[in-house]
Each structure stands twice: as structure tokens, then as C-alpha cells.
């Protein structure tokens, strides 16, 4: 396929059919980062905010952060947390949280669609080999899929004050 036929920046085909409860993501993020302000987007992407921003400044910082992640290749750094949740962070101050129980309830979709979470021609090297993912990696791709959804259609769900 010619480059002109591809969208830029490239996006994955996978748009998960299930959502995670915003209230639970807020509760867990506040627990993991006490005292931090953050903005949560409609699909759960959390933008970590500088302290003391007004709502308008918080929105501007969030818009800038998600645009930078989306415009630059969205490298992810997933971490398995002690409670079983997966925190996916990026090269700018933002993260997606994958709730363990929601992932478990929707495992069939995650297991069958995780490779659709890769962008066109993307290759991620894992310990299992190129584009081979264990359950942890599949959950990380889920979190990143939510980030792509928020980046394509940014909408603030709530600004959370620490």
C-alpha cells in the first residue's frame, strides 16, 4: 500500500468494544499517585498535570500532551502492578490503566484482537519475538488502544485534583 493511502499518524484497527469504569480508573490512579492532579479522557487516558493549573490550563496541557504522544510514535512502557492491573505509560506524562478484572471479563476480545492493536507495519520486539505477546503484552496493547481512541477524538471526562 502506498504511503499516501495510509493515515498519518498510523492508528491501530482495534477499537475495543468494551469500556472500563471511569470512576474505578480515577480511584486507582489517585491511589497510585496520591496528591497528583490529572485529567482523565473519555476512554480512560490519564494526563498527569502540573500542580496548580486552572481548568483551562489543565485542558490545554492535556490537549498538548495527547497530541505529542499521537504525533510522535507512541512508545509504551507497561508495568504490572501489585494488584494485577497494568499501567501503560508513554514518552510524555500520560498513562492508561488496564483493570485486571475488566480485562479478565473481556479476555476473548483481547486475546483475539490484540494484534489489531498494532499500527500498520509496526513491529514490537518482546521476549517472545517480534509481535508475539504474552497476556501482559496483550493487556498493554489494550491500554494503548484506548489511548489511540482518546487521541483521535479527545474528550475530557473529568479533571481530578490531588
Secondary structure in CASP SS format (residue, H / E / C, confidence):
PFRMAT SS
TARGET T0000
AUTHOR 0000-0000-0000
METHOD secondary structure of the structure
MODEL  1
X C 1.00
X C 1.00
X H 1.00
X H 1.00
X H 1.00
X C 1.00
X C 1.00
X C 1.00
X C 1.00
X C 1.00
X C 1.00
X C 1.00
X C 1.00
X C 1.00
X C 1.00
X C 1.00
X C 1.00
X C 1.00
X C 1.00
X C 1.00
X C 1.00
X H 1.00
X H 1.00
X H 1.00
X H 1.00
X H 1.00
X H 1.00
X H 1.00
X H 1.00
X H 1.00
X H 1.00
X H 1.00
X C 1.00
X C 1.00
X C 1.00
X C 1.00
X C 1.00
X E 1.00
X E 1.00
X E 1.00
X E 1.00
X C 1.00
X C 1.00
X C 1.00
X C 1.00
X E 1.00
X E 1.00
X E 1.00
X C 1.00
X C 1.00
X C 1.00
X C 1.00
X C 1.00
X C 1.00
X H 1.00
X H 1.00
X H 1.00
X H 1.00
X H 1.00
X H 1.00
X H 1.00
X H 1.00
X H 1.00
X H 1.00
X H 1.00
X H 1.00
X H 1.00
X H 1.00
X H 1.00
X H 1.00
X H 1.00
X C 1.00
X C 1.00
X C 1.00
X C 1.00
X C 1.00
X E 1.00
X E 1.00
X E 1.00
X E 1.00
X C 1.00
X C 1.00
X C 1.00
X C 1.00
X C 1.00
X E 1.00
X E 1.00
X E 1.00
X E 1.00
X C 1.00
X C 1.00
X C 1.00
X C 1.00
X E 1.00
X E 1.00
X E 1.00
X E 1.00
X E 1.00
X C 1.00
X H 1.00
X H 1.00
X H 1.00
X H 1.00
X H 1.00
X H 1.00
X C 1.00
X H 1.00
X H 1.00
X H 1.00
X H 1.00
X H 1.00
X H 1.00
X H 1.00
X H 1.00
X H 1.00
X H 1.00
X H 1.00
X C 1.00
X C 1.00
X C 1.00
X C 1.00
X C 1.00
X C 1.00
X C 1.00
X E 1.00
X E 1.00
X C 1.00
X C 1.00
X E 1.00
X E 1.00
X C 1.00
X C 1.00
X C 1.00
X C 1.00
X H 1.00
X H 1.00
X H 1.00
X H 1.00
X H 1.00
X H 1.00
X H 1.00
X H 1.00
X H 1.00
X H 1.00
X H 1.00
X H 1.00
X H 1.00
X H 1.00
X H 1.00
X H 1.00
X H 1.00
X H 1.00
X C 1.00
X C 1.00
X C 1.00
X E 1.00
X E 1.00
X E 1.00
X E 1.00
X E 1.00
X C 1.00
X C 1.00
END
